[in-house]
């Protein structure tokens, strides 16, 4: 379900979100980045098992 390009795009978005959190200190950026990271990792693991 999650292609290689999508995986790296999601990781880039996570890193950018962590950078934004570091800049602003907002817990929303941290929560969103962690949630996106978990969704990305779950998508990558479930697509490999099939």
mmCIF entry with sequence, helices, sheets and N, C-alpha, C, O atoms, coordinates in Angstrom:
data_MODEL
# 
_entry.id   MODEL 
# 
_entity.id                         1 
_entity.type                       polymer 
_entity.pdbx_number_of_molecules   1 
# 
_entity_poly.entity_id                      1 
_entity_poly.type                           'polypeptide(L)' 
_entity_poly.nstd_linkage                   no 
_entity_poly.nstd_monomer                   no 
_entity_poly.pdbx_seq_one_letter_code       
;(UNK)(UNK)(UNK)(UNK)(UNK)(UNK)(UNK)(UNK)(UNK)(UNK)(UNK)(UNK)(UNK)(UNK)(UNK)(UNK)
(UNK)(UNK)(UNK)(UNK)(UNK)(UNK)(UNK)(UNK)(UNK)(UNK)(UNK)(UNK)(UNK)(UNK)(UNK)(UNK)
(UNK)(UNK)(UNK)(UNK)(UNK)(UNK)(UNK)(UNK)(UNK)(UNK)(UNK)(UNK)(UNK)(UNK)(UNK)(UNK)
(UNK)(UNK)
;
_entity_poly.pdbx_seq_one_letter_code_can   XXXXXXXXXXXXXXXXXXXXXXXXXXXXXXXXXXXXXXXXXXXXXXXXXX 
_entity_poly.pdbx_strand_id                 A 
# 
loop_
_entity_poly_seq.entity_id 
_entity_poly_seq.num 
_entity_poly_seq.mon_id 
_entity_poly_seq.hetero 
1 1  UNK n 
1 2  UNK n 
1 3  UNK n 
1 4  UNK n 
1 5  UNK n 
1 6  UNK n 
1 7  UNK n 
1 8  UNK n 
1 9  UNK n 
1 10 UNK n 
1 11 UNK n 
1 12 UNK n 
1 13 UNK n 
1 14 UNK n 
1 15 UNK n 
1 16 UNK n 
1 17 UNK n 
1 18 UNK n 
1 19 UNK n 
1 20 UNK n 
1 21 UNK n 
1 22 UNK n 
1 23 UNK n 
1 24 UNK n 
1 25 UNK n 
1 26 UNK n 
1 27 UNK n 
1 28 UNK n 
1 29 UNK n 
1 30 UNK n 
1 31 UNK n 
1 32 UNK n 
1 33 UNK n 
1 34 UNK n 
1 35 UNK n 
1 36 UNK n 
1 37 UNK n 
1 38 UNK n 
1 39 UNK n 
1 40 UNK n 
1 41 UNK n 
1 42 UNK n 
1 43 UNK n 
1 44 UNK n 
1 45 UNK n 
1 46 UNK n 
1 47 UNK n 
1 48 UNK n 
1 49 UNK n 
1 50 UNK n 
# 
_struct_asym.id          A 
_struct_asym.entity_id   1 
# 
loop_
_struct_conf.conf_type_id 
_struct_conf.id 
_struct_conf.pdbx_PDB_helix_id 
_struct_conf.beg_label_comp_id 
_struct_conf.beg_label_asym_id 
_struct_conf.beg_label_seq_id 
_struct_conf.pdbx_beg_PDB_ins_code 
_struct_conf.end_label_comp_id 
_struct_conf.end_label_asym_id 
_struct_conf.end_label_seq_id 
_struct_conf.pdbx_end_PDB_ins_code 
_struct_conf.beg_auth_comp_id 
_struct_conf.beg_auth_asym_id 
_struct_conf.beg_auth_seq_id 
_struct_conf.end_auth_comp_id 
_struct_conf.end_auth_asym_id 
_struct_conf.end_auth_seq_id 
_struct_conf.pdbx_PDB_helix_class 
_struct_conf.details 
_struct_conf.pdbx_PDB_helix_length 
HELX_P HELX_P1 AA1 UNK A 4  ? UNK A 24 ? UNK A 4  UNK A 24 1 ? 21 
HELX_P HELX_P2 AA2 UNK A 27 ? UNK A 49 ? UNK A 27 UNK A 49 1 ? 23 
# 
_struct_conf_type.id          HELX_P 
_struct_conf_type.criteria    ? 
_struct_conf_type.reference   ? 
# 
loop_
_atom_site.group_PDB 
_atom_site.id 
_atom_site.type_symbol 
_atom_site.label_atom_id 
_atom_site.label_alt_id 
_atom_site.label_comp_id 
_atom_site.label_asym_id 
_atom_site.label_entity_id 
_atom_site.label_seq_id 
_atom_site.pdbx_PDB_ins_code 
_atom_site.Cartn_x 
_atom_site.Cartn_y 
_atom_site.Cartn_z 
_atom_site.occupancy 
_atom_site.B_iso_or_equiv 
_atom_site.pdbx_formal_charge 
_atom_site.auth_seq_id 
_atom_site.auth_comp_id 
_atom_site.auth_asym_id 
_atom_site.auth_atom_id 
_atom_site.pdbx_PDB_model_num 
ATOM 1   N N  . UNK A 1 1  ? 0.818  -1.199  0.000  1.00 0.00 ? 1  UNK A N  1 
ATOM 2   C CA . UNK A 1 1  ? 0.000  0.000   0.000  1.00 0.00 ? 1  UNK A CA 1 
ATOM 3   C C  . UNK A 1 1  ? 0.861  1.261   0.000  1.00 0.00 ? 1  UNK A C  1 
ATOM 4   O O  . UNK A 1 1  ? 0.518  2.245   -0.654 1.00 0.00 ? 1  UNK A O  1 
ATOM 5   N N  . UNK A 1 2  ? 1.966  1.236   0.724  1.00 0.00 ? 2  UNK A N  1 
ATOM 6   C CA . UNK A 1 2  ? 2.829  2.404   0.828  1.00 0.00 ? 2  UNK A CA 1 
ATOM 7   C C  . UNK A 1 2  ? 4.055  2.181   -0.063 1.00 0.00 ? 2  UNK A C  1 
ATOM 8   O O  . UNK A 1 2  ? 4.880  1.308   0.205  1.00 0.00 ? 2  UNK A O  1 
ATOM 9   N N  . UNK A 1 3  ? 4.158  2.976   -1.113 1.00 0.00 ? 3  UNK A N  1 
ATOM 10  C CA . UNK A 1 3  ? 5.287  2.837   -2.026 1.00 0.00 ? 3  UNK A CA 1 
ATOM 11  C C  . UNK A 1 3  ? 6.547  3.464   -1.438 1.00 0.00 ? 3  UNK A C  1 
ATOM 12  O O  . UNK A 1 3  ? 6.513  4.140   -0.410 1.00 0.00 ? 3  UNK A O  1 
ATOM 13  N N  . UNK A 1 4  ? 7.635  3.222   -2.113 1.00 0.00 ? 4  UNK A N  1 
ATOM 14  C CA . UNK A 1 4  ? 8.925  3.741   -1.655 1.00 0.00 ? 4  UNK A CA 1 
ATOM 15  C C  . UNK A 1 4  ? 8.941  5.264   -1.632 1.00 0.00 ? 4  UNK A C  1 
ATOM 16  O O  . UNK A 1 4  ? 9.422  5.878   -0.679 1.00 0.00 ? 4  UNK A O  1 
ATOM 17  N N  . UNK A 1 5  ? 8.417  5.857   -2.678 1.00 0.00 ? 5  UNK A N  1 
ATOM 18  C CA . UNK A 1 5  ? 8.392  7.317   -2.745 1.00 0.00 ? 5  UNK A CA 1 
ATOM 19  C C  . UNK A 1 5  ? 7.503  7.897   -1.646 1.00 0.00 ? 5  UNK A C  1 
ATOM 20  O O  . UNK A 1 5  ? 7.850  8.903   -1.029 1.00 0.00 ? 5  UNK A O  1 
ATOM 21  N N  . UNK A 1 6  ? 6.367  7.266   -1.407 1.00 0.00 ? 6  UNK A N  1 
ATOM 22  C CA . UNK A 1 6  ? 5.459  7.715   -0.345 1.00 0.00 ? 6  UNK A CA 1 
ATOM 23  C C  . UNK A 1 6  ? 6.085  7.575   1.024  1.00 0.00 ? 6  UNK A C  1 
ATOM 24  O O  . UNK A 1 6  ? 5.889  8.427   1.891  1.00 0.00 ? 6  UNK A O  1 
ATOM 25  N N  . UNK A 1 7  ? 6.839  6.503   1.226  1.00 0.00 ? 7  UNK A N  1 
ATOM 26  C CA . UNK A 1 7  ? 7.507  6.284   2.508  1.00 0.00 ? 7  UNK A CA 1 
ATOM 27  C C  . UNK A 1 7  ? 8.513  7.392   2.793  1.00 0.00 ? 7  UNK A C  1 
ATOM 28  O O  . UNK A 1 7  ? 8.536  7.951   3.890  1.00 0.00 ? 7  UNK A O  1 
ATOM 29  N N  . UNK A 1 8  ? 9.341  7.707   1.807  1.00 0.00 ? 8  UNK A N  1 
ATOM 30  C CA . UNK A 1 8  ? 10.342 8.746   2.024  1.00 0.00 ? 8  UNK A CA 1 
ATOM 31  C C  . UNK A 1 8  ? 9.718  10.135  2.114  1.00 0.00 ? 8  UNK A C  1 
ATOM 32  O O  . UNK A 1 8  ? 10.231 11.001  2.822  1.00 0.00 ? 8  UNK A O  1 
ATOM 33  N N  . UNK A 1 9  ? 8.627  10.349  1.408  1.00 0.00 ? 9  UNK A N  1 
ATOM 34  C CA . UNK A 1 9  ? 7.920  11.626  1.516  1.00 0.00 ? 9  UNK A CA 1 
ATOM 35  C C  . UNK A 1 9  ? 7.332  11.792  2.917  1.00 0.00 ? 9  UNK A C  1 
ATOM 36  O O  . UNK A 1 9  ? 7.368  12.881  3.490  1.00 0.00 ? 9  UNK A O  1 
ATOM 37  N N  . UNK A 1 10 ? 6.792  10.702  3.461  1.00 0.00 ? 10 UNK A N  1 
ATOM 38  C CA . UNK A 1 10 ? 6.235  10.767  4.815  1.00 0.00 ? 10 UNK A CA 1 
ATOM 39  C C  . UNK A 1 10 ? 7.350  10.988  5.840  1.00 0.00 ? 10 UNK A C  1 
ATOM 40  O O  . UNK A 1 10 ? 7.168  11.749  6.791  1.00 0.00 ? 10 UNK A O  1 
ATOM 41  N N  . UNK A 1 11 ? 8.489  10.340  5.663  1.00 0.00 ? 11 UNK A N  1 
ATOM 42  C CA . UNK A 1 11 ? 9.606  10.564  6.588  1.00 0.00 ? 11 UNK A CA 1 
ATOM 43  C C  . UNK A 1 11 ? 10.110 12.002  6.509  1.00 0.00 ? 11 UNK A C  1 
ATOM 44  O O  . UNK A 1 11 ? 10.472 12.588  7.529  1.00 0.00 ? 11 UNK A O  1 
ATOM 45  N N  . UNK A 1 12 ? 10.136 12.568  5.317  1.00 0.00 ? 12 UNK A N  1 
ATOM 46  C CA . UNK A 1 12 ? 10.536 13.959  5.168  1.00 0.00 ? 12 UNK A CA 1 
ATOM 47  C C  . UNK A 1 12 ? 9.553  14.883  5.878  1.00 0.00 ? 12 UNK A C  1 
ATOM 48  O O  . UNK A 1 12 ? 9.957  15.849  6.525  1.00 0.00 ? 12 UNK A O  1 
ATOM 49  N N  . UNK A 1 13 ? 8.265  14.583  5.755  1.00 0.00 ? 13 UNK A N  1 
ATOM 50  C CA . UNK A 1 13 ? 7.247  15.384  6.444  1.00 0.00 ? 13 UNK A CA 1 
ATOM 51  C C  . UNK A 1 13 ? 7.405  15.272  7.960  1.00 0.00 ? 13 UNK A C  1 
ATOM 52  O O  . UNK A 1 13 ? 7.208  16.251  8.679  1.00 0.00 ? 13 UNK A O  1 
ATOM 53  N N  . UNK A 1 14 ? 7.754  14.092  8.441  1.00 0.00 ? 14 UNK A N  1 
ATOM 54  C CA . UNK A 1 14 ? 7.971  13.904  9.887  1.00 0.00 ? 14 UNK A CA 1 
ATOM 55  C C  . UNK A 1 14 ? 9.153  14.739  10.356 1.00 0.00 ? 14 UNK A C  1 
ATOM 56  O O  . UNK A 1 14 ? 9.067  15.417  11.380 1.00 0.00 ? 14 UNK A O  1 
ATOM 57  N N  . UNK A 1 15 ? 10.252 14.696  9.620  1.00 0.00 ? 15 UNK A N  1 
ATOM 58  C CA . UNK A 1 15 ? 11.442 15.465  9.997  1.00 0.00 ? 15 UNK A CA 1 
ATOM 59  C C  . UNK A 1 15 ? 11.142 16.969  9.955  1.00 0.00 ? 15 UNK A C  1 
ATOM 60  O O  . UNK A 1 15 ? 11.587 17.719  10.824 1.00 0.00 ? 15 UNK A O  1 
ATOM 61  N N  . UNK A 1 16 ? 10.394 17.400  8.948  1.00 0.00 ? 16 UNK A N  1 
ATOM 62  C CA . UNK A 1 16 ? 10.024 18.810  8.862  1.00 0.00 ? 16 UNK A CA 1 
ATOM 63  C C  . UNK A 1 16 ? 9.120  19.205  10.026 1.00 0.00 ? 16 UNK A C  1 
ATOM 64  O O  . UNK A 1 16 ? 9.237  20.310  10.557 1.00 0.00 ? 16 UNK A O  1 
ATOM 65  N N  . UNK A 1 17 ? 8.217  18.305  10.423 1.00 0.00 ? 17 UNK A N  1 
ATOM 66  C CA . UNK A 1 17 ? 7.346  18.568  11.564 1.00 0.00 ? 17 UNK A CA 1 
ATOM 67  C C  . UNK A 1 17 ? 8.122  18.683  12.863 1.00 0.00 ? 17 UNK A C  1 
ATOM 68  O O  . UNK A 1 17 ? 7.829  19.538  13.699 1.00 0.00 ? 17 UNK A O  1 
ATOM 69  N N  . UNK A 1 18 ? 9.124  17.809  13.029 1.00 0.00 ? 18 UNK A N  1 
ATOM 70  C CA . UNK A 1 18 ? 9.959  17.905  14.223 1.00 0.00 ? 18 UNK A CA 1 
ATOM 71  C C  . UNK A 1 18 ? 10.754 19.215  14.242 1.00 0.00 ? 18 UNK A C  1 
ATOM 72  O O  . UNK A 1 18 ? 10.959 19.809  15.301 1.00 0.00 ? 18 UNK A O  1 
ATOM 73  N N  . UNK A 1 19 ? 11.196 19.657  13.069 1.00 0.00 ? 19 UNK A N  1 
ATOM 74  C CA . UNK A 1 19 ? 11.893 20.940  12.989 1.00 0.00 ? 19 UNK A CA 1 
ATOM 75  C C  . UNK A 1 19 ? 10.982 22.100  13.340 1.00 0.00 ? 19 UNK A C  1 
ATOM 76  O O  . UNK A 1 19 ? 11.394 23.037  14.024 1.00 0.00 ? 19 UNK A O  1 
ATOM 77  N N  . UNK A 1 20 ? 9.743  22.037  12.872 1.00 0.00 ? 20 UNK A N  1 
ATOM 78  C CA . UNK A 1 20 ? 8.774  23.078  13.199 1.00 0.00 ? 20 UNK A CA 1 
ATOM 79  C C  . UNK A 1 20 ? 8.478  23.086  14.689 1.00 0.00 ? 20 UNK A C  1 
ATOM 80  O O  . UNK A 1 20 ? 8.337  24.146  15.299 1.00 0.00 ? 20 UNK A O  1 
ATOM 81  N N  . UNK A 1 21 ? 8.384  21.879  15.279 1.00 0.00 ? 21 UNK A N  1 
ATOM 82  C CA . UNK A 1 21 ? 8.153  21.783  16.723 1.00 0.00 ? 21 UNK A CA 1 
ATOM 83  C C  . UNK A 1 21 ? 9.332  22.393  17.484 1.00 0.00 ? 21 UNK A C  1 
ATOM 84  O O  . UNK A 1 21 ? 9.142  23.088  18.482 1.00 0.00 ? 21 UNK A O  1 
ATOM 85  N N  . UNK A 1 22 ? 10.546 22.127  17.005 1.00 0.00 ? 22 UNK A N  1 
ATOM 86  C CA . UNK A 1 22 ? 11.730 22.675  17.661 1.00 0.00 ? 22 UNK A CA 1 
ATOM 87  C C  . UNK A 1 22 ? 11.748 24.199  17.564 1.00 0.00 ? 22 UNK A C  1 
ATOM 88  O O  . UNK A 1 22 ? 12.177 24.874  18.500 1.00 0.00 ? 22 UNK A O  1 
ATOM 89  N N  . UNK A 1 23 ? 11.285 24.745  16.440 1.00 0.00 ? 23 UNK A N  1 
ATOM 90  C CA . UNK A 1 23 ? 11.221 26.199  16.266 1.00 0.00 ? 23 UNK A CA 1 
ATOM 91  C C  . UNK A 1 23 ? 10.176 26.847  17.166 1.00 0.00 ? 23 UNK A C  1 
ATOM 92  O O  . UNK A 1 23 ? 10.452 27.837  17.844 1.00 0.00 ? 23 UNK A O  1 
ATOM 93  N N  . UNK A 1 24 ? 8.974  26.277  17.164 1.00 0.00 ? 24 UNK A N  1 
ATOM 94  C CA . UNK A 1 24 ? 7.853  26.938  17.832 1.00 0.00 ? 24 UNK A CA 1 
ATOM 95  C C  . UNK A 1 24 ? 7.628  26.458  19.259 1.00 0.00 ? 24 UNK A C  1 
ATOM 96  O O  . UNK A 1 24 ? 7.126  27.209  20.095 1.00 0.00 ? 24 UNK A O  1 
ATOM 97  N N  . UNK A 1 25 ? 7.994  25.218  19.540 1.00 0.00 ? 25 UNK A N  1 
ATOM 98  C CA . UNK A 1 25 ? 7.741  24.663  20.862 1.00 0.00 ? 25 UNK A CA 1 
ATOM 99  C C  . UNK A 1 25 ? 6.294  24.240  21.059 1.00 0.00 ? 25 UNK A C  1 
ATOM 100 O O  . UNK A 1 25 ? 5.882  23.938  22.178 1.00 0.00 ? 25 UNK A O  1 
ATOM 101 N N  . UNK A 1 26 ? 5.521  24.217  19.979 1.00 0.00 ? 26 UNK A N  1 
ATOM 102 C CA . UNK A 1 26 ? 4.108  23.877  20.069 1.00 0.00 ? 26 UNK A CA 1 
ATOM 103 C C  . UNK A 1 26 ? 3.922  22.362  20.205 1.00 0.00 ? 26 UNK A C  1 
ATOM 104 O O  . UNK A 1 26 ? 4.505  21.597  19.437 1.00 0.00 ? 26 UNK A O  1 
ATOM 105 N N  . UNK A 1 27 ? 3.118  21.927  21.169 1.00 0.00 ? 27 UNK A N  1 
ATOM 106 C CA . UNK A 1 27 ? 2.899  20.481  21.317 1.00 0.00 ? 27 UNK A CA 1 
ATOM 107 C C  . UNK A 1 27 ? 2.103  19.888  20.161 1.00 0.00 ? 27 UNK A C  1 
ATOM 108 O O  . UNK A 1 27 ? 2.130  18.673  19.963 1.00 0.00 ? 27 UNK A O  1 
ATOM 109 N N  . UNK A 1 28 ? 1.400  20.707  19.401 1.00 0.00 ? 28 UNK A N  1 
ATOM 110 C CA . UNK A 1 28 ? 0.628  20.193  18.263 1.00 0.00 ? 28 UNK A CA 1 
ATOM 111 C C  . UNK A 1 28 ? 1.537  19.685  17.148 1.00 0.00 ? 28 UNK A C  1 
ATOM 112 O O  . UNK A 1 28 ? 1.240  18.676  16.508 1.00 0.00 ? 28 UNK A O  1 
ATOM 113 N N  . UNK A 1 29 ? 2.633  20.379  16.921 1.00 0.00 ? 29 UNK A N  1 
ATOM 114 C CA . UNK A 1 29 ? 3.587  19.912  15.916 1.00 0.00 ? 29 UNK A CA 1 
ATOM 115 C C  . UNK A 1 29 ? 4.233  18.609  16.359 1.00 0.00 ? 29 UNK A C  1 
ATOM 116 O O  . UNK A 1 29 ? 4.442  17.708  15.546 1.00 0.00 ? 29 UNK A O  1 
ATOM 117 N N  . UNK A 1 30 ? 4.548  18.505  17.636 1.00 0.00 ? 30 UNK A N  1 
ATOM 118 C CA . UNK A 1 30 ? 5.151  17.274  18.146 1.00 0.00 ? 30 UNK A CA 1 
ATOM 119 C C  . UNK A 1 30 ? 4.165  16.114  18.038 1.00 0.00 ? 30 UNK A C  1 
ATOM 120 O O  . UNK A 1 30 ? 4.527  15.037  17.564 1.00 0.00 ? 30 UNK A O  1 
ATOM 121 N N  . UNK A 1 31 ? 2.939  16.322  18.467 1.00 0.00 ? 31 UNK A N  1 
ATOM 122 C CA . UNK A 1 31 ? 1.929  15.267  18.400 1.00 0.00 ? 31 UNK A CA 1 
ATOM 123 C C  . UNK A 1 31 ? 1.633  14.840  16.972 1.00 0.00 ? 31 UNK A C  1 
ATOM 124 O O  . UNK A 1 31 ? 1.512  13.649  16.685 1.00 0.00 ? 31 UNK A O  1 
ATOM 125 N N  . UNK A 1 32 ? 1.517  15.808  16.086 1.00 0.00 ? 32 UNK A N  1 
ATOM 126 C CA . UNK A 1 32 ? 1.260  15.492  14.682 1.00 0.00 ? 32 UNK A CA 1 
ATOM 127 C C  . UNK A 1 32 ? 2.404  14.744  14.034 1.00 0.00 ? 32 UNK A C  1 
ATOM 128 O O  . UNK A 1 32 ? 2.183  13.832  13.237 1.00 0.00 ? 32 UNK A O  1 
ATOM 129 N N  . UNK A 1 33 ? 3.632  15.123  14.371 1.00 0.00 ? 33 UNK A N  1 
ATOM 130 C CA . UNK A 1 33 ? 4.796  14.450  13.804 1.00 0.00 ? 33 UNK A CA 1 
ATOM 131 C C  . UNK A 1 33 ? 4.898  13.009  14.308 1.00 0.00 ? 33 UNK A C  1 
ATOM 132 O O  . UNK A 1 33 ? 5.210  12.098  13.541 1.00 0.00 ? 33 UNK A O  1 
ATOM 133 N N  . UNK A 1 34 ? 4.635  12.812  15.588 1.00 0.00 ? 34 UNK A N  1 
ATOM 134 C CA . UNK A 1 34 ? 4.687  11.458  16.134 1.00 0.00 ? 34 UNK A CA 1 
ATOM 135 C C  . UNK A 1 34 ? 3.566  10.603  15.555 1.00 0.00 ? 34 UNK A C  1 
ATOM 136 O O  . UNK A 1 34 ? 3.781  9.432   15.243 1.00 0.00 ? 34 UNK A O  1 
ATOM 137 N N  . UNK A 1 35 ? 2.382  11.172  15.410 1.00 0.00 ? 35 UNK A N  1 
ATOM 138 C CA . UNK A 1 35 ? 1.264  10.425  14.832 1.00 0.00 ? 35 UNK A CA 1 
ATOM 139 C C  . UNK A 1 35 ? 1.565  10.035  13.379 1.00 0.00 ? 35 UNK A C  1 
ATOM 140 O O  . UNK A 1 35 ? 1.292  8.905   12.974 1.00 0.00 ? 35 UNK A O  1 
ATOM 141 N N  . UNK A 1 36 ? 2.122  10.955  12.603 1.00 0.00 ? 36 UNK A N  1 
ATOM 142 C CA . UNK A 1 36 ? 2.467  10.644  11.220 1.00 0.00 ? 36 UNK A CA 1 
ATOM 143 C C  . UNK A 1 36 ? 3.565  9.587   11.151 1.00 0.00 ? 36 UNK A C  1 
ATOM 144 O O  . UNK A 1 36 ? 3.540  8.724   10.274 1.00 0.00 ? 36 UNK A O  1 
ATOM 145 N N  . UNK A 1 37 ? 4.523  9.649   12.064 1.00 0.00 ? 37 UNK A N  1 
ATOM 146 C CA . UNK A 1 37 ? 5.581  8.643   12.105 1.00 0.00 ? 37 UNK A CA 1 
ATOM 147 C C  . UNK A 1 37 ? 5.010  7.263   12.398 1.00 0.00 ? 37 UNK A C  1 
ATOM 148 O O  . UNK A 1 37 ? 5.398  6.285   11.760 1.00 0.00 ? 37 UNK A O  1 
ATOM 149 N N  . UNK A 1 38 ? 4.100  7.174   13.352 1.00 0.00 ? 38 UNK A N  1 
ATOM 150 C CA . UNK A 1 38 ? 3.490  5.887   13.695 1.00 0.00 ? 38 UNK A CA 1 
ATOM 151 C C  . UNK A 1 38 ? 2.676  5.351   12.518 1.00 0.00 ? 38 UNK A C  1 
ATOM 152 O O  . UNK A 1 38 ? 2.759  4.166   12.197 1.00 0.00 ? 38 UNK A O  1 
ATOM 153 N N  . UNK A 1 39 ? 1.897  6.207   11.879 1.00 0.00 ? 39 UNK A N  1 
ATOM 154 C CA . UNK A 1 39 ? 1.104  5.775   10.723 1.00 0.00 ? 39 UNK A CA 1 
ATOM 155 C C  . UNK A 1 39 ? 2.010  5.304   9.591  1.00 0.00 ? 39 UNK A C  1 
ATOM 156 O O  . UNK A 1 39 ? 1.713  4.307   8.932  1.00 0.00 ? 39 UNK A O  1 
ATOM 157 N N  . UNK A 1 40 ? 3.106  6.011   9.362  1.00 0.00 ? 40 UNK A N  1 
ATOM 158 C CA . UNK A 1 40 ? 4.045  5.636   8.312  1.00 0.00 ? 40 UNK A CA 1 
ATOM 159 C C  . UNK A 1 40 ? 4.688  4.286   8.609  1.00 0.00 ? 40 UNK A C  1 
ATOM 160 O O  . UNK A 1 40 ? 4.782  3.433   7.727  1.00 0.00 ? 40 UNK A O  1 
ATOM 161 N N  . UNK A 1 41 ? 5.127  4.095   9.837  1.00 0.00 ? 41 UNK A N  1 
ATOM 162 C CA . UNK A 1 41 ? 5.765  2.827   10.187 1.00 0.00 ? 41 UNK A CA 1 
ATOM 163 C C  . UNK A 1 41 ? 4.780  1.663   10.139 1.00 0.00 ? 41 UNK A C  1 
ATOM 164 O O  . UNK A 1 41 ? 5.135  0.572   9.692  1.00 0.00 ? 41 UNK A O  1 
ATOM 165 N N  . UNK A 1 42 ? 3.561  1.881   10.591 1.00 0.00 ? 42 UNK A N  1 
ATOM 166 C CA . UNK A 1 42 ? 2.546  0.831   10.511 1.00 0.00 ? 42 UNK A CA 1 
ATOM 167 C C  . UNK A 1 42 ? 2.219  0.499   9.055  1.00 0.00 ? 42 UNK A C  1 
ATOM 168 O O  . UNK A 1 42 ? 2.066  -0.673  8.710  1.00 0.00 ? 42 UNK A O  1 
ATOM 169 N N  . UNK A 1 43 ? 2.112  1.494   8.219  1.00 0.00 ? 43 UNK A N  1 
ATOM 170 C CA . UNK A 1 43 ? 1.859  1.263   6.800  1.00 0.00 ? 43 UNK A CA 1 
ATOM 171 C C  . UNK A 1 43 ? 2.995  0.508   6.130  1.00 0.00 ? 43 UNK A C  1 
ATOM 172 O O  . UNK A 1 43 ? 2.756  -0.355  5.286  1.00 0.00 ? 43 UNK A O  1 
ATOM 173 N N  . UNK A 1 44 ? 4.220  0.826   6.498  1.00 0.00 ? 44 UNK A N  1 
ATOM 174 C CA . UNK A 1 44 ? 5.371  0.138   5.911  1.00 0.00 ? 44 UNK A CA 1 
ATOM 175 C C  . UNK A 1 44 ? 5.442  -1.305  6.401  1.00 0.00 ? 44 UNK A C  1 
ATOM 176 O O  . UNK A 1 44 ? 5.755  -2.206  5.622  1.00 0.00 ? 44 UNK A O  1 
ATOM 177 N N  . UNK A 1 45 ? 5.159  -1.533  7.667  1.00 0.00 ? 45 UNK A N  1 
ATOM 178 C CA . UNK A 1 45 ? 5.233  -2.902  8.188  1.00 0.00 ? 45 UNK A CA 1 
ATOM 179 C C  . UNK A 1 45 ? 4.112  -3.785  7.649  1.00 0.00 ? 45 UNK A C  1 
ATOM 180 O O  . UNK A 1 45 ? 4.342  -4.957  7.350  1.00 0.00 ? 45 UNK A O  1 
ATOM 181 N N  . UNK A 1 46 ? 2.920  -3.247  7.523  1.00 0.00 ? 46 UNK A N  1 
ATOM 182 C CA . UNK A 1 46 ? 1.816  -4.063  7.036  1.00 0.00 ? 46 UNK A CA 1 
ATOM 183 C C  . UNK A 1 46 ? 1.932  -4.330  5.531  1.00 0.00 ? 46 UNK A C  1 
ATOM 184 O O  . UNK A 1 46 ? 1.456  -5.361  5.055  1.00 0.00 ? 46 UNK A O  1 
ATOM 185 N N  . UNK A 1 47 ? 2.549  -3.431  4.784  1.00 0.00 ? 47 UNK A N  1 
ATOM 186 C CA . UNK A 1 47 ? 2.697  -3.693  3.357  1.00 0.00 ? 47 UNK A CA 1 
ATOM 187 C C  . UNK A 1 47 ? 3.792  -4.718  3.094  1.00 0.00 ? 47 UNK A C  1 
ATOM 188 O O  . UNK A 1 47 ? 3.755  -5.384  2.060  1.00 0.00 ? 47 UNK A O  1 
ATOM 189 N N  . UNK A 1 48 ? 4.757  -4.869  3.983  1.00 0.00 ? 48 UNK A N  1 
ATOM 190 C CA . UNK A 1 48 ? 5.826  -5.855  3.811  1.00 0.00 ? 48 UNK A CA 1 
ATOM 191 C C  . UNK A 1 48 ? 5.354  -7.265  4.137  1.00 0.00 ? 48 UNK A C  1 
ATOM 192 O O  . UNK A 1 48 ? 5.878  -8.226  3.575  1.00 0.00 ? 48 UNK A O  1 
ATOM 193 N N  . UNK A 1 49 ? 4.389  -7.414  5.020  1.00 0.00 ? 49 UNK A N  1 
ATOM 194 C CA . UNK A 1 49 ? 3.949  -8.730  5.463  1.00 0.00 ? 49 UNK A CA 1 
ATOM 195 C C  . UNK A 1 49 ? 3.110  -9.456  4.422  1.00 0.00 ? 49 UNK A C  1 
ATOM 196 O O  . UNK A 1 49 ? 3.014  -10.683 4.462  1.00 0.00 ? 49 UNK A O  1 
ATOM 197 N N  . UNK A 1 50 ? 2.511  -8.740  3.509  1.00 0.00 ? 50 UNK A N  1 
ATOM 198 C CA . UNK A 1 50 ? 1.646  -9.372  2.520  1.00 0.00 ? 50 UNK A CA 1 
ATOM 199 C C  . UNK A 1 50 ? 2.418  -9.987  1.439  1.00 0.00 ? 50 UNK A C  1 
ATOM 200 O O  . UNK A 1 50 ? 1.840  -10.566 0.519  1.00 0.00 ? 50 UNK A O  1 
# 
